[in-house]
Amino acid sequence: MGHLEAFLFLLGALGTLADICEIPEVDSQLVEKLGRRLLPQMDLLSPNPSIYVGLRLSSLQAGTQEDLYLHRLKLNYQQCLLGSASRDDNSDCQDRPSMGQLALYLLAVRANCEFVRGHKGDRLVSQLKRFLEDEKKAIGHDHKGHPHTSYYQYSLGILALCVHQKRVHNDVVDKLLSAVEHDQNLYQSHLSVDTAAMAGLAFTCLERSNFNPDQRERITKAIGTVRGKILRDQTSSGHFGNVYSTPLALQLLMTSPVPGVKLGLACLQARTALLTSLQDGAFQNALMISQLLPVLNHKTYLDLIFPDCQAPRVLLRPTTETPAVTPALAIINVTLKVSSLVPPYEQSFFVLSGSSLEDVLKMAQELGRFTYEAQASLSGPYLNSVMGKAAGEREFWQLLQAPDIPLLQGIADYRPKDGETIELRLVSW
């Protein structure tokens, strides 16, 4: 090959790389440290299917603990979902899993190279399809309604059926396509990048499986739309949306090249931003960790279409490091504020440094004049009622660092700093 040909080949190769989202290797010790944070979560009473999916798509494994975890997941979800006749009042199943939780459970089953089959499997698939049908009806024929849950869960449900090679009806897919095409409710909150990424993953699975050939052109166009949205939402720091929406965004961008777009550079900037966030201790929440681990192993949820259950994975072991010397605990002052209600509420509290926002809320409730209720979810507890005021349909209690900075973490994960004012604000979406 002559010099000119070699030069042209190199230019072509660089151009191709620019179109591809590739994440260079991350230090294995950093990845293992991240994975070890999931081990204590696997001992909790209510199993989280996202943890299992994240581990199976990662370079890490939890050995027999992982096998037992899948067994617990199967018992829990089959007990809670397969008919009320077999359950009694003493059942450990307190809440019926949501559409999103059922979808994640089906992803977990597929991550173990299983398809849902047989009578029990068919009933679980039928339940998920009923969930989607109910959401489709809520959105309405004119697409002016809204899902009872969210388009994120709607997308996750379609993805779960797709990786199990279950066809999703055109009219169900149409609702999500219309939401993307008309920007209906998909891009209006700080979760917009997460929702766009999950919708894109669902569409990409449908495109690869060719289950909806009549909609193929719209599906392909919608994938481009959500990719463009994510790339436009890259911040100056490199994150797509914010630090916690970046892993899902990368999962979508890693699925295939985008001609004419400097995708490689955008993904390298995102990797740098994620590494900085990791070193700063940003990823403590199990759900967020489980979405990041596949990316660090160059995997996405789409790898569940044909999962590789023989790939070597490093066995995680509990840390044997000597604990760092704990600094002396300080007393900090945190102000809690509620302006959405009449009369408004504002009170300052002295708490130990390192206390979570949930600790502050508990103290406020114990001292009187303040009440709250929280509901469990896979990402941790979230507020659903403050001072007796429950969030209604299309409402939620937003957490803000006063005056107007939305918190990216929930009440169990966020740790206020000295002198901060945290506002709980009832907002509509």
Order of alpha helices (4+ residues) and beta strands (2+ residues): alpha-alpha-alpha-beta-alpha-alpha-alpha-alpha-alpha-alpha-alpha-alpha-alpha-alpha-beta-beta-beta-alpha-beta-beta-beta-beta-beta-beta
